[in-house]
Amino acid sequence: MSWLGFLWANLTRRKLRLTVTLLSIVLAFLMFGVLDALRTSIGKAVNLTGADRLITISKVSIIDSFPVSHYEKVRAVQGVADVVHLNWFGGVYKDGKAQIPVFPINVDEFFKVYPEVKITPEEFAKWKSDRQGMVIGQVLADTYQWKVGDRVPIKSSIFRRANGGDSWDFNIVAIYKVENSAGWDNQSAMFHYDYYNESLQFGRDQIGWMTVKVSNPDESEAVAKRIDAVFANSSDETKTATEKAFTKQFMSQLGNIGKILISVVTAVFFVMLLVTANTMAQSVRERTNEIGVLKTLGFSSGSVLRLIVGEALFLTVLGGLIGFALSWLAVTGLAGFMKKYFPVFEVSSETMIIGVVLMVLLGIIAGMWPAVSAMRLKITDALRRG
């Protein structure tokens, strides 16, 4: 019998115990694969944000607005290439059951600041000429079965029109796609700021925030300081930061997701380690007599040590590989949905390497204590206990 067959024969003596232990390992590595894919996706989303873009918001709060006149002043700041101003519309569709990210924007500047968002020149010209024109992301089109040419009524959960209504009618003129960036998602809708502003019952001539494209990414921090200096000591001071810093700050408001995920995975692996170590200890205890026979037949203490540790390694690697295979299937299945929020959602090669290292380390740790006990066991004591 080969060493591998010998290990498997020993492990399968108690099939129920083996199944429970193997299941705990599989679940641990399944959870690790999925959660680490989420953690790395969040990190990549932050890192992929535009290095040449700044976000300018009200110094008081992200939900506070400031005068649209700020826009022209920011455009005049040294180092600023282009600026687009945006508002949060609070879009609602289907009697409030569907919340949609809708933004009134200055159309002429949007694609200069977000060049990764793509529509054709013909669609752009049509959008500019239609005051009620709206451009939507592919996810919205797929979700609500909207197509170019549809006329869609969307309500605002925040603003009302001058006539007292809360519904705006839009003509879908294009469906945009996003290429290789986390700066803009593919499930938003944008329409003309002028159409929005002129229809308002209250809050006219206000904007929510601005995204600024700088001429030289190396000067981003300097440009941010210049922008804020323009409005210093005014009634509408601003706070400007790089898009990466802004995204990082926004993520931090949700809590330290990376630390939370690591804590959960650590707890799961600790439980798995206890279960595996207990399984190996019970297995060795039940085979005390056999270990004495092996030593009588000439097996060295080192061979016994390698045999026990090998069993633990075989168990953790087998369970770990099954768990990783299931996590890869789960992540692959969720990728289509998660890419609405993250540019990349996958089990990375880094995660795989960490996982393999964990399989080996956990196997050695779980098997070492019972293995050392078996190695030190005297033949006479082993045979007497048997």
Secondary structure, DSSP 8 states (H G I E B T S, - for coil): --HHHHHHHHHTTSHHHHHHHHHHHHHHHHHHHHHHHHHHHHHHHHHTS-TTEEEEEESS-TT--EETHHHHHHHTSTTEEEEEEE----EEETTTTEEE-EEEE-HHHHHHH-TTEE--HHHHHHHHH-TTEEEEEHHHHHHHT--TT-EEEEEESS--BTTS--EEEEEEEEEEEE-S-SSS-SS-EEEEHHHHHHHBSS-TTEESEEEEEES-GGGHHHHHHHHHHHTTTSSS-EEEEEHHHHHHHHHHHT--HHHHHHHHHHHHHHHHHHHHHHHHHHHHHHTHHHHHHHHHTT--HHHHHHHHHHHHHHHHHHHHHHHHHHHHHHHHHHHHHHTTT-S--S--HHHHHHHHHHHHHHHHHHHHHHHHHHHH--HHHHHHH-
